[in-house]
């Protein structure tokens, strides 16, 4: 193998690793945001919010 081909393979492998890390970071950010908003939603209002906002129902 010549050095140019080897360098290209190493570059592609590194680029793939960096892309995988970026994807993992993005998924972690999304998961943290979803967990935070879920905790905020369920923390203050609880299940009564669901009952009050069902279509065709009136709040008791």
TABEL-V506044 format. One line per field, one symbol per residue. burial: # if it has 16 or more other C-alpha atoms within 10 Angstrom, else .. A space follows every 10 residues. Layout:
burial = ???
This chain:
burial = .......... .......... .......... .......... .......... ..........
